[in-house]
Amino acid sequence: MAGNPIAETVASLMPRAKAELAELVAFESVADPAVAPGSECEAAAGWVADALRSEGFRDVALLDTPDGSQSVYGLLPGPEGARTVLLYAHYDVQPKLEESAWVSPPFALTERDGRWFGRGAADCKGGFLMHLLALRALKANGGVPVSVKVIVEGSEEQGTGGLERYAEAHPGLLAADAIVIGDAGNFRVGLPTVTATLRGMTMVRVTVDTLEGNLHSGQFGGAAPDALAALIRVLDSLRAEDGSTVVEGLDAGAAWDGLQYPEADFRKDARVLDGVDLIGRGTVADRIWARPAVTVIGIDCSPVAGATPSVPASARAQISLRVPPGQDAAEATKLLFAHIEKHTPWNARVSVEQIGQGQPFLADTGSPAYKAMADAMRVAYPGQEMQTAGMGGSIPLCNTLSELYPSAEILLIGLSDPDARIHAVNESVSPEELERMSVAEAHFLVNYARSQPA
């Protein structure tokens, strides 16, 4: 991108961006006090607020949201009469999982094999750095041509809805003409991509009780109802023989019409072990972007270490159900509850508790903002055309913003390419993608300002 002042400025800022990302990654900002101290999230929020103030943002505030987390807000006024663009990221992260499985410490940004490793490097602390780089490049090359609002969420990974409820209670705060969600990513490194659809999500906890307490399996096993065995049957009922998700009454046959995901590429990206089959039916794109998917993300029962020969009296699981566009997450939750209750064997006592929910999202890809982004990505990725893909994950705030601001154009971009391994151990970000996507975002803001009607 020789001769492109914005690209040259971003390139010169990359060492600073690496140092700043290292500072931000160092906070173990998991928005769950059972996993990490709340002071880590508070410190990360303070770092983000200070970064905004240093860039000249006004009205910088730590917003206390109803779920107990803090989101960080700031406003950078543009020229008189300019459009307003909202830039979104989140500073909270997934837990580190098995720390011993990390090649380098999860909260120490480490360069290896041309990538920067650390929890949150791609999802989504790197997304906040992408916004900063784009704005810095514009300030160094004539100024930011639009008014910019930034909102950095503090509990996105928990799905507890704090920022959504805060936005609903303060409907003018995040109003904008266009909204750039920096929490998605390119379909592949070097292939510029916007995400047009998101699956929604419902999260539930299932508890099965059968006995007043654990019993000696030799004395009572065979007649005493085993709570863990009952729970396993419930969980197994949620999948067909081929692994497809089965929730009675929930449509699981939709097809994806758009960019396809070759099975061989998916196996490589997902690191499926040799000889192990993929689950489900239809194309890979059908399965991960257009259809529901249930995942058992945790089970509480007696651990193997120190196990005793006892019949379990109680067992508990946490289930995530991804809900595709075109389906209602609240209705899917009702169907999931009914399915679990129906398939609980032996009249065992079962309770189901909902702990999170977000609606699916479908963007309007024909809006002027998408043309502005496509033009910007041609500059940042010479010789490449912007692709439109789906994403199986959930960003509940998208629906809240689209309902609050129906005329706003919403785009999803980011740094979570397949090699990023977000939510897994050894998460990383490609510094080349951080650089190119920052260039793309800067050019998008220029293009979007120019497209404003006179």
Disulfide bonds with the S-S distance in Angstrom:
none
